[in-house]
Amino acid sequence: MARARHTGQSTVQVKLSESPGIKEGSMLEVRVDKGCVVMKARPPLGAGRVVGKGECEKVIRDLGEQRRNWG
């Protein structure tokens, strides 16, 4: 059993979090498939390209706007 929090976070049982390939800090792909939530361990993301201050600030503004628009 897991509980969803108002922040969008949820906690899973220890048995699930000890599944092969999943450990503290693991990146997980989370999707809904036929009404079920599916989590799959993924390798960590690599570094992206270097961007300037203006582009970085735009990304931060865009993310803030998306966060405000979440239901």
PyRosetta script that sets phi, psi and omega in degrees:
from pyrosetta import init, pose_from_sequence

init()
pose = pose_from_sequence("MARARHTGQSTVQVKLSESPGIKEGSMLEVRVDKGCVVMKARPPLGAGRVVGKGECEKVIRDLGEQRRNWG")
pose.set_psi(1, 142.1)
pose.set_omega(1, 178.0)
pose.set_phi(2, -134.8)
pose.set_psi(2, 153.9)
pose.set_omega(2, 179.8)
pose.set_phi(3, -118.0)
pose.set_psi(3, 129.3)
pose.set_omega(3, 175.7)
pose.set_phi(4, -84.4)
pose.set_psi(4, 136.4)
pose.set_omega(4, 179.9)
pose.set_phi(5, -102.3)
pose.set_psi(5, 163.4)
pose.set_omega(5, -179.0)
pose.set_phi(6, -62.9)
pose.set_psi(6, -19.9)
pose.set_omega(6, 179.6)
pose.set_phi(7, -81.7)
pose.set_psi(7, -5.6)
pose.set_omega(7, -177.2)
pose.set_phi(8, 92.3)
pose.set_psi(8, -3.0)
pose.set_omega(8, 179.0)
pose.set_phi(9, -85.2)
pose.set_psi(9, 153.7)
pose.set_omega(9, 172.1)
pose.set_phi(10, -143.4)
pose.set_psi(10, 159.4)
pose.set_omega(10, 180.0)
pose.set_phi(11, -117.2)
pose.set_psi(11, 135.9)
pose.set_omega(11, -179.9)
pose.set_phi(12, -109.8)
pose.set_psi(12, 161.3)
pose.set_omega(12, -179.2)
pose.set_phi(13, -63.6)
pose.set_psi(13, 152.9)
pose.set_omega(13, -179.6)
pose.set_phi(14, -56.5)
pose.set_psi(14, -40.2)
pose.set_omega(14, -179.8)
pose.set_phi(15, -55.7)
pose.set_psi(15, -41.9)
pose.set_omega(15, -180.0)
pose.set_phi(16, -70.3)
pose.set_psi(16, -42.3)
pose.set_omega(16, -177.0)
pose.set_phi(17, -71.8)
pose.set_psi(17, -13.4)
pose.set_omega(17, 176.8)
pose.set_phi(18, -98.2)
pose.set_psi(18, 11.1)
pose.set_omega(18, 178.2)
pose.set_phi(19, -61.8)
pose.set_psi(19, 155.7)
pose.set_omega(19, 179.7)
pose.set_phi(20, -54.8)
pose.set_psi(20, 131.7)
pose.set_omega(20, 176.8)
pose.set_phi(21, 85.4)
pose.set_psi(21, -3.8)
pose.set_omega(21, -179.7)
pose.set_phi(22, -116.1)
pose.set_psi(22, 123.3)
pose.set_omega(22, 176.0)
pose.set_phi(23, -143.9)
pose.set_psi(23, 173.0)
pose.set_omega(23, -179.0)
pose.set_phi(24, -54.6)
pose.set_psi(24, 129.8)
pose.set_omega(24, 179.5)
pose.set_phi(25, 89.3)
pose.set_psi(25, -2.9)
pose.set_omega(25, 179.9)
pose.set_phi(26, -63.2)
pose.set_psi(26, 145.2)
pose.set_omega(26, 172.4)
pose.set_phi(27, -85.1)
pose.set_psi(27, 131.9)
pose.set_omega(27, -178.8)
pose.set_phi(28, -122.5)
pose.set_psi(28, 135.1)
pose.set_omega(28, 169.0)
pose.set_phi(29, -84.8)
pose.set_psi(29, 127.5)
pose.set_omega(29, -179.4)
pose.set_phi(30, -123.0)
pose.set_psi(30, 127.3)
pose.set_omega(30, -180.0)
pose.set_phi(31, -147.5)
pose.set_psi(31, 164.3)
pose.set_omega(31, 175.8)
pose.set_phi(32, -105.1)
pose.set_psi(32, 128.6)
pose.set_omega(32, -179.5)
pose.set_phi(33, -133.1)
pose.set_psi(33, 111.8)
pose.set_omega(33, 179.0)
pose.set_phi(34, 54.6)
pose.set_psi(34, 43.9)
pose.set_omega(34, 176.9)
pose.set_phi(35, 81.5)
pose.set_psi(35, 2.1)
pose.set_omega(35, 179.6)
pose.set_phi(36, -113.9)
pose.set_psi(36, 143.2)
pose.set_omega(36, 174.8)
pose.set_phi(37, -85.5)
pose.set_psi(37, 126.6)
pose.set_omega(37, -178.3)
pose.set_phi(38, -116.6)
pose.set_psi(38, 127.8)
pose.set_omega(38, 176.4)
pose.set_phi(39, -115.7)
pose.set_psi(39, 133.9)
pose.set_omega(39, -179.2)
pose.set_phi(40, -136.1)
pose.set_psi(40, 130.2)
pose.set_omega(40, 179.2)
pose.set_phi(41, -65.0)
pose.set_psi(41, 138.3)
pose.set_omega(41, 178.4)
pose.set_phi(42, -128.9)
pose.set_psi(42, 151.3)
pose.set_omega(42, 176.4)
pose.set_phi(43, -66.0)
pose.set_psi(43, 153.1)
pose.set_omega(43, 179.4)
pose.set_phi(44, -61.5)
pose.set_psi(44, 150.6)
pose.set_omega(44, 178.2)
pose.set_phi(45, -71.2)
pose.set_psi(45, 144.8)
pose.set_omega(45, 176.8)
pose.set_phi(46, -85.6)
pose.set_psi(46, 173.9)
pose.set_omega(46, 179.1)
pose.set_phi(47, -68.1)
pose.set_psi(47, 145.4)
pose.set_omega(47, 177.1)
pose.set_phi(48, -94.2)
pose.set_psi(48, -167.2)
pose.set_omega(48, 179.9)
pose.set_phi(49, -79.2)
pose.set_psi(49, 158.2)
pose.set_omega(49, 178.7)
pose.set_phi(50, -77.7)
pose.set_psi(50, 133.1)
pose.set_omega(50, 179.0)
pose.set_phi(51, -124.5)
pose.set_psi(51, 161.5)
pose.set_omega(51, 179.1)
pose.set_phi(52, -83.0)
pose.set_psi(52, 171.5)
pose.set_omega(52, -177.3)
pose.set_phi(53, -60.1)
pose.set_psi(53, -42.2)
pose.set_omega(53, -178.8)
pose.set_phi(54, -61.4)
pose.set_psi(54, -44.6)
pose.set_omega(54, 179.6)
pose.set_phi(55, -67.8)
pose.set_psi(55, -38.1)
pose.set_omega(55, 177.7)
pose.set_phi(56, -62.5)
pose.set_psi(56, -44.4)
pose.set_omega(56, 179.3)
pose.set_phi(57, -64.1)
pose.set_psi(57, -36.9)
pose.set_omega(57, 177.7)
pose.set_phi(58, -63.5)
pose.set_psi(58, -42.5)
pose.set_omega(58, 179.2)
pose.set_phi(59, -62.0)
pose.set_psi(59, -43.3)
pose.set_omega(59, 179.5)
pose.set_phi(60, -62.6)
pose.set_psi(60, -43.1)
pose.set_omega(60, 177.4)
pose.set_phi(61, -62.0)
pose.set_psi(61, -45.0)
pose.set_omega(61, -179.8)
pose.set_phi(62, -61.0)
pose.set_psi(62, -42.5)
pose.set_omega(62, 178.8)
pose.set_phi(63, -64.7)
pose.set_psi(63, -40.1)
pose.set_omega(63, 177.7)
pose.set_phi(64, -62.3)
pose.set_psi(64, -41.2)
pose.set_omega(64, 177.9)
pose.set_phi(65, -64.7)
pose.set_psi(65, -42.7)
pose.set_omega(65, 178.0)
pose.set_phi(66, -61.7)
pose.set_psi(66, -41.5)
pose.set_omega(66, 179.8)
pose.set_phi(67, -61.7)
pose.set_psi(67, -42.8)
pose.set_omega(67, 179.6)
pose.set_phi(68, -64.6)
pose.set_psi(68, -30.3)
pose.set_omega(68, -177.8)
pose.set_phi(69, -85.1)
pose.set_psi(69, -8.8)
pose.set_omega(69, 178.4)
pose.set_phi(70, -66.1)
pose.set_psi(70, 137.0)
pose.set_omega(70, -176.4)
pose.set_phi(71, -54.3)
pose.dump_pdb("model.pdb")
